[in-house]
Amino acid sequence: MKKIAVHLADGFEEIEAISIIDVLRRAEFDVDVVSMNKSMEVNGAHDITVKADTMFEDLDYTNIDMIVLPGGVSGARNLQAHEGLQKQILDFHASDKPLGAICAAPLVFGNLGLLEGKTATCYPGFESELKGAEISENTVVQSGTIVTGKGAGVAIHFALKIVEMFKGKEVADDLGKKMIVV
């Protein structure tokens, strides 16, 4: 079973995080919700607190198949500021392991130089932080092993793209139909 780590920092966009976690679990992925805080509780951008499954420092990344970053401006900035997460993202990229980010969070990849020569999307206004990327107006973009999404309204489609990456289009489409998304 594929294992995906969804990282939450204070200020995360709740719709994005919960939609991604829910869709991936429906698709029978093993999803770890990772707190980037000093406690298991993480406060969202709209005052919704989520209890994570594990702390960043307790997660064994050798068992993780993909790192996913929900957006929210403050959440994305807090993710970007975490040096340990930056190292894990760079290690994943060097190993061609998949990475995903939605809304403002693709700025983390852009500021690490991972989008050079790739196509990506993000929440409007953050394009300048996707350094070296060809900016797409599409709502969800896969460029090699990196998936980016535009924002909260496409979180389910973003998650279904991750399902498609690992389990194929037919499985993703079937799940989307069951959820009345496609």
SVG drawing of the C-alpha trace seen along z (x, -y; Angstrom):
<svg xmlns="http://www.w3.org/2000/svg" viewBox="-23 -39 42 41">
<polyline fill="none" stroke="black" stroke-width="0.4" points="0.0,0.0 1.4,-3.4 2.1,-5.8 1.5,-9.5 2.4,-12.2 0.2,-15.3 2.0,-18.1 0.0,-20.6 1.5,-23.9 -0.5,-26.6 -2.5,-28.6 -3.2,-25.6 -6.2,-25.7 -8.7,-23.3 -10.7,-22.4 -7.5,-21.4 -6.1,-19.4 -9.2,-17.5 -10.3,-16.9 -6.9,-15.5 -6.7,-13.3 -10.3,-12.0 -9.9,-11.2 -6.6,-9.5 -7.9,-7.3 -11.0,-6.5 -8.5,-5.3 -7.0,-3.0 -3.7,-4.9 -2.0,-4.9 -2.1,-8.6 0.0,-10.2 -1.2,-13.6 2.0,-15.3 2.1,-18.1 4.9,-20.7 4.1,-22.2 5.5,-21.3 2.1,-19.6 -0.2,-17.3 -2.8,-20.0 -2.5,-22.3 -4.7,-25.4 -6.1,-26.1 -6.6,-29.4 -10.3,-29.5 -9.9,-28.5 -10.5,-24.8 -8.0,-22.7 -6.9,-19.3 -5.2,-16.7 -2.4,-15.1 -1.4,-11.4 2.3,-12.1 4.9,-14.7 7.4,-15.7 10.4,-14.5 8.8,-11.1 8.0,-10.2 10.3,-7.7 10.5,-9.2 12.1,-6.0 8.6,-4.5 6.8,-7.5 6.0,-7.4 4.9,-11.0 5.0,-14.4 1.9,-16.6 1.6,-20.2 -1.8,-21.9 -1.9,-25.7 -3.2,-28.6 -0.8,-31.6 0.3,-31.3 0.4,-27.5 2.6,-27.6 5.0,-30.2 5.3,-28.1 6.0,-25.0 8.6,-26.9 10.3,-28.0 10.8,-24.5 14.4,-23.4 13.7,-19.7 10.9,-19.6 13.0,-21.4 15.6,-18.7 13.0,-15.9 11.5,-17.6 15.0,-18.0 15.8,-14.3 12.5,-13.2 13.1,-15.3 16.7,-14.0 15.2,-10.4 12.4,-11.2 9.8,-10.5 6.5,-12.4 5.7,-15.7 2.4,-17.6 1.4,-21.1 -1.8,-23.2 -2.8,-26.8 0.1,-28.9 2.1,-25.8 3.8,-25.4 5.9,-28.4 7.8,-25.9 8.9,-23.9 9.5,-27.1 11.8,-28.7 13.7,-25.4 14.4,-25.5 12.4,-22.3 10.1,-23.8 12.8,-24.8 11.7,-23.6 8.4,-22.2 4.9,-23.3 3.0,-24.3 0.0,-26.2 -0.8,-28.0 -3.2,-30.4 -3.3,-33.6 -0.7,-36.1 2.0,-33.5 3.3,-32.8 6.5,-34.9 7.5,-32.4 7.3,-29.4 10.9,-30.1 11.7,-28.7 8.3,-27.2 6.1,-27.6 2.9,-28.9 -0.3,-27.1 -3.8,-28.3 -5.0,-24.7 -6.5,-24.0 -4.3,-20.8 -1.0,-20.2 1.3,-17.2 4.8,-17.8 6.9,-14.7 6.7,-13.7 5.3,-17.0 1.6,-17.8 0.4,-21.3 -3.1,-22.7 -4.7,-26.1 -6.7,-26.3 -9.4,-25.1 -12.1,-24.6 -10.0,-22.0 -8.7,-20.1 -10.7,-16.9 -9.5,-17.0 -5.9,-17.5 -6.3,-14.5 -7.8,-12.4 -4.7,-13.3 -2.5,-11.8 -4.7,-8.7 -4.3,-8.6 -0.5,-8.8 -0.3,-5.7 -3.3,-3.7 -4.2,-4.8 -6.9,-6.9 -9.6,-4.2 -9.3,-4.0 -9.3,-7.8 -12.3,-8.2 -14.2,-5.5 -13.6,-7.1 -14.5,-10.5 -17.8,-9.1 -18.6,-7.5 -18.0,-10.9 -20.2,-12.6 -17.2,-14.7 -16.8,-13.6"/>
</svg>
